[in-house]
Structure formats: C-alpha cells, structure tokens
Amino acid sequence: MYDLLKGLTVVEGAAFIAGPSCGLHFAQMGARVIRFDQIGGGPDSGRWPLGPQRESLYWEGLNKNKLSIGVDLSKPEGRELAVQLATSGDGLFVTNFPESGFLSYDNLTRLRQDLVCLRIMGWADGTPAVDYTVNAAIGVPLMTGPQDSHEPVNHVLPAWDLMAGAYGAFALLAAEKARAQTGQGQEVRLALSDLAAATMGNLGQLAEVLTSGQDRARCGNDLFGAFGRDFITADGKRIMVVAITPRQWKSLLKVLDIVDSVAAIEAEHHVSFLADEGARFVYRAQLVPVIAQAIAQRTASELAPLFDDSGVCWSNYHTLAEAYRQEPRFFRDNPIFSEVTHPGGASYPTPGAAARIPGASRRDAGPAPKIGQHTDEILATLLNLSSSEIGLLHDKKVVG
C-alpha cells in the first residue's frame, strides 16, 4: 500500500476479475475505491475458493482496501442511486456493466459531462465472453500441451482478465490526464477480445501464422524458439531449466560438463547454439537427451549451488503449498505481504501493491469490506445526503 494516488476517488461497479482487479490496483496505490454492491452480494460474491466459513477468498482477495455500499439494483431507485455514485467524486468510474442500459455512458453523462469511464467488455461488439471463452476462440489452448495431443489444454490463469485489470488502470489514468488538460471526459472501452488479439499481434504470433501459412505446432514443455524445458534429477526432483542468453547457455554447458558433447552436435549440423538461440529449439531432439543425462547424474541439492553460482536460469517445480514452505522470497519473507484478518474471520498473508518503491513508506494491506459495510458513510460523505434521507433509503430497502 502506497499513497501515490491519495486523494483520488474511483467508483467501481464491477464483478469477477478484470474490473475488480483494476480497482484493486488503484486502492493499493492509495486511491479511495468505492464499490456499489448488490445487497446480499453480486454474482461473484460467493465464488470459489472458499474459506472455513464458506466465505469467498476470491472476493476478499480482489476487493481489499475498498469501501462497499449495498444497493438494490433491481429497484429503479437503486439504479438511479448507482448512477449518482458512478458520477460522483472525481468522476472516475470502472464497470463491466453492458454499454447500454442504466449505466450507459450516455445515461451517466446526463449528470456529469466530464465523466471518465472505463468499461470492460467480453467481445468489442457487446457479445458476452469471459477469459476462458476468449482464450479458446483466439487459439491458445490449441498451442498448448503435448505434441501428439489433439485436445485443447485450458490453463488455470485468467491471463486476459488480469491483463485487462492492469491495462484498464493505465487507460483510466491516461484518460484522466487528458481530461485534466482538455476538461473533456470520455468512455474507454476495453474488450478482452481486443486485448487478446492485440497481444497475439504484439508477440508476433499472428504474423507468424500469416507469413508461414500454418498454425504453430505444439511443443509440449519445450520453450518455443529457444532452450527451456523440465528435467528430472538423480533424486527424482523435477526442475525447469531455461537458457535464452549466450551467458545462460555457456553456464549451463559448463556446469553440466557437456561442452564437447554439444560441440559435436553443432559440428554435425553446422550451427552455433551460442550464437543462435533458435537453433537450440530446432535441434532440441539432439540436445535434450545430452542435457537430460547430465542432469540425471546429480541430485537437485548438488545442482542448486552450481547453477546459482554460475548464473544458470532454473527453478524447482513446486506446488503452491510447497512454494509457501520452501521459497520464502515469494511469501514469508516478502514485504509486499502482511497478516490480515478478513471479513470471513480467517487470517492469512495478504498482498499489498506488487510494485516496490525504494524509499517510499509502504503500509500493510487492509481487508476487503463486508458487503454494504460503508453504506451510510458513503451516502453522507460522497453524495452529501442527510441522516433523514439516508434513513428513508434504508426504510425503502434501496440500500443496506
């Protein structure tokens, strides 16, 4: 938690990962982030994984350090209140509600012309989509997995959602800066489909398909276009080894004492693996057995100091539980984490901002709110309602 955005207010009307993670980035840099939540919880308030009291650890994780007002969005008065919230404060609004309807930009600008709104979407044309359907449609699951498989391999990391949260925070700040210069608000629409398509273009993968005339073949656990894959040590441990730079490649061969064996492969095929990282991928069928045999002759504990001292890029394979116990740099000794007690009652290490800013004061992470926890506070301080007006909204069950 840092104070770089202290004094800035962002209103969030969003569920699932992309929108809430965008708001989370703002909150962890010091902005006041106010969520409006459906009374009793929205569509993601009970998503797995669940804690000991059946609380959503997912929801707690994505909504740390935010304020929550409970609103009945099924009522016209509740929807109008959401519009007032979205256009209040600094006029910065993050949502994944449809582009039409009561939270449309046209409807919101009835109350505030200079509103800056980030709208996260599935497909850019408004068709519903989530990370996993966009990923399937763009082709990534058919690039992933064993070479001899014809089945798609879905991954567990919602990459497009997470990228949308981070890119969305950047885009919202960019639009806010433009407003500061021109006085004009605008809506920024960020579709997961566009983000996925742009990424395939930025990484050269679209150009690869179009210029080669064929899709990229699966390559199992091999790193595409360079050298990297998993190996098994003498004591049965599985490790990941990557050699992209010339230094990494030289260090790997030296530690494993296979310089001459690899030189023989180079001579046979008239290539230089030191100069051409792509050649290491092309001739991996010849290289992997040599490297695998050398690694299989030593235990993981024998290889670890040799690899570390020589600058080899490598890692053990861990489960998440093993990573917590065995790699303190991730969690236990990591200053971005602090012990926090959350609304469900469980206490566990909780991350603040992932960025480290040398010399800046870092505050501990805070818990997520209970849904509707700050209803009266927000109505009074953000919308300037009187106690009698707030009481009337409670009586009508518009807020809770």
N, C-alpha and C positions, 0 to 999 in steps of 0.2 A: 504494500500500500504506500503510494506516494501522494504528494499534494500538488502535482504539476497542473491538474485541472481543477483545483479547489476554487469554488465559487461558480462553477458551471453546473447547470441543471439539465439533465437529459430525461425525457419521459419515454418509457418503454411499454408498448402494448404488443407483446410477442410471446410465442411459446416455442417449445422444442429447443434446438441448439443454436442456430445461426443468429437469430435476433437476441436471445438472452446472453450469448457469449459476447456479442458486440457491446451490450450494456455492461457486461462484467468488465470488459477492458476499460471502459470509461470509469467505472466505480473504483477499480484498482489503481487508477491514476488520480483519484481524488475528487472526481465529479460526484454530485448528488444525483443518483439514478433512482427514479420513481417508477415503479411498476403499477399498472392497474390490472388487478386480477379478478376473475370471476369469483363471486362469493362461493366459498367451499372448494375452490380450486379449478383451474382450467384443464385443458386436455393433456397437459404434460405434468401435472402436479403429483401424479401417482406412478410415474414411470420408473421402471427398474434401472439400476439396482436399488433394493430396498434395505433399510436398516432394521434394527431389532424391534422397533415399534411399528414396522411397516411403513415408515416414512421414506420418501423418495430421496435417496442420496444424490441422485441425478439432479433433482430440482434444487436441493440445498447447494450443490456444487456450482451450479450455473447462476445462482441468484444471490451469492454472497455480497454483503455490504450494500444491499439495495433497500429501499423503502417500499412498502406494499400498501396499496389501498384496495379494499374489496368493493367491487361494483357489480350490480346485477345487470349484465349486458343484454339480458333478454327483455328488459323493460326499456321503453322509449326514453324515460328519464335517465336511466343508467347509460344508455348510448350517448345521450346529449352530454352527460357528465364526462364521459370518456373523451368526447370532442373538446370539451373545455380543458381537460387535463392535458391533452396532446398539444394544445396551442398555448399553454401557459409557460411561465418561467422564461427560459432563454429561447423558447421556440425551436427546440431540437427534439425530434420525435423519431423513435425506432419502432418499426412494426413489421409483422408479416401477415397482417390482415389483407384481404383482397383489395385490388386497386379501385374497385367500385364498392359502393355501399357507404355506410355511415362514416367510415374512416378514410374515404377517398380524399385525395389531395384537394380536389375542387371543393368538397364539403368543409374540409378543415380550414381552407383559406377564406371561407366566409367570415371566420372570426379573427384570422391572423394572416395578413398578406405576405409577411416576410418569413413564414414558417419554413424551416429546413427539415425535410422528412426523408428518412432512409426507409425504403420499402423492400424487404427481402422476399423474393418470389421463387417458385419452382422453375417453370418454364417462362421465358420472357413474354409469351403470348397469353399468360394467365392460366395455362393448363396446370393443374395440381401436380406436384412432384416432390419427392424427398431425396435426400442424398443418395440413397441406395438405388432408386429408380433412375436418377440421372447418371449414376456411375455405370449401371447396366447398359443404358442407352448409348453412352459415349464409347464403350468398348473395353474399359479397363479390366473387368473380370475375365474377359477372354484373352487378355495378355498375361494373366497371372496363373501360376500353377505349374504342374509337371508338364514336361514336353510332350508326353504321349497322351495327355488328357484332352478330351473334347468338352468337358463340363466347365461352366463358369465357376470362378472362385470369388465369392464375395468376401471383402475384408471387413474387419471389425471396427476400423477407424473411420468415422464420418468426415472424410477429408474436405469435401466441398462445403459442408456446414461450417466446419471450423475455419476454413479459409474465408468464407463469407462473413463470419463474425469479425475477423481481423481486418479484411479489406473494407468491410462496411464501416468500421470505426474510422479508418483512414478517409474514406469517401465522405463521411458525415463531417469530419473536421475540415476537409478541403472545401466543402460547400459552405460551411460556417465562415471560413476565412474569406471566401468570395462574397458572402453576404456583408461581412464587415467592411469590404471595400466598395460594394455597389449598393447596399441596402436592400437587395432583392433576395427573397427566399427561392427555394426550388425543391423539387422532389427528385431524389436519386433512387432509381430502381436497379436493384442488384439481383439478377436471377442466377440460381445455381447452375442452370444450363449454360448461361453465358460464361460464368466463371470456369466451368469445366471445359468448355470449348476454347476459351482464351488460353487456358493452361496447356491444353494439348497443342495449341499453336505456339505458345511461348517456348515450350520444351523441344520444339522441332519434330514432334511426333506426327502431327498432321502432314507436314512437308515430307516426312519420311515415307508415309503411305502414298502420297500423291506422286512423288518422284520415282519411287520404286515400283509402284503398281501393285503392291501387295501389303497385307497387314503384317505387323511384327509377329514373328513366331514366339511362342512361349519358350522360356529358357530356365524353367524350374527355379532353383535357388541361386542361380548364377546372376551376378550383377551385369546388366546389359551394357555392352560397349567397353568394358574394362575388365579387371580381375577382381572377383569377390564371390565368396560362397561359404557354406558351412563345412567344417571338417570335424572328425572325431579323434580325440587324443587317446593315448595309451590307456588311460584310466576310464575311458568311455564317456568323457565330457565332450559336449558339442560346442564348438566355438565358431564365431564368424570372423573371417579374415578378408580384408579389403586392401588392394594395392592399386591406387589410381595414379599417384605422382611417381616420378622416377625414383625419388628417395625412398618412398614406401616399398617399391618393388625391389630395389637393391638391398634394403634392410631385411626384407623377408627372405630372399635367397641366401643372404649371408648367415642369418641366424639358423636357418634350416640346413646349411651346408650343402646346397644343391646348385651352386653356381655353374659347375661343369656340366651337370645333367641338363640344365636349362639351356646352356650354350650349345649343346649338341642338337637340341630341338630347333634352336634358331638357325644353326648351320644347315640342317636338313631342309628347312622351309624358306631359307634366305630372308629372314626377318630379324628385326631388332625389337625385342619385347621392352627394352628400356626406353627406346625412342617412340614406340607406337603402342599406346595402351589398348587400342582397338585390336591389335594382333593378339594380345593376351586373351581376348574374348574369342576371337576366331579360332585359335588353336587351343582352346581350353580342354578339349578332349585329350590332348597330349600333355598339357601342363598339370591338370588336376591330379592324375594318378601319381606323378612325381611328388607333388606337394603333399598330397594325402598320405603317402607312405612315410614321408619325413615327419609329418605331424603325429602320425600314429605311433611313432617310436618313442615319444616323450609324453609325460603326463602334463595336465593343464598347469599344475603348480610349478613344473620345471620350465614350461614355455613362457609363463606370465612375466617373470622378471626379464627374461631375454628379449621378449617382444617389447616390453615397456622401455627398457634401456636403449633399444636400437631404433625406436620410433616406428615400429610396425603398428599399423592400424588394425585393431582387433577387439573382440569382446566375447565374453561368455554369453551363452544363451541362458536366460533366466525366466522363470515365471514372475508375475508381478510380486507375489509374496516373497520369492527369493530375492528379487531386486531390492525390496524394502529391507530385508535382513542383511544382505551381503554387499550392497553397494550404497554406503552411507551418503555418497555425493548426490544421489537422487533425492532422498527424503530426510533421513535422520540428521544429517549434518548440513542440510541445505537451508540457508537463511530465508528463502522465499516461503518456507513453511512455518506455521505456528500452530500450537494446540488450541483448538476452538471447540466449544460446546455448541451444538446446533439445535434448532427448534425441536427435532425429534428426540433430543436427550442424549444422543451419542457424542462423545468427544473423540476427535481424531485429527492428525496433522492435516492442515488446510493451507493451500497455496494462496499467496497474495500475487502481486504483479510478477510475471515471469522475468521481466527486464530487471537488471541490476544497474543502479546508477551510483557509481562511486562518489562518496562524499555527501550524498543526499540521505536524509533521515528516512528510514523505512519503518512504517507502522505495521503491526501484526494484522493479519486478515481478520475480518469480522464474520459473524454468522449470517446466513440467509434470514430473512424475516419470516415470521408466521404470516400466512395469507391474510391480508387485511389488518396487519398489526399497527400500521401507521395511518389508518383511515382518518381519524379526527385531526391528527397533526397536519396531514397533507391538505385537507379541506380548509383548515384555518390559515395555514401559512402560505400555501400555493395559490388557492382560489379566494382567500380572504373572506370566507364565509363566517357568519356569526354563529354562536353556540345554538341559538334557536333554529337557524337554517340547517345546521348540521343535525340537530335533533329531529327535525322534520324529515330529513333524508333517511335517518335510521327508522323512524316510525313507518315510513312508506316501504322500508326494506329495499331501498335503492342502493344503499351502502351497508357494509357490515364488516 
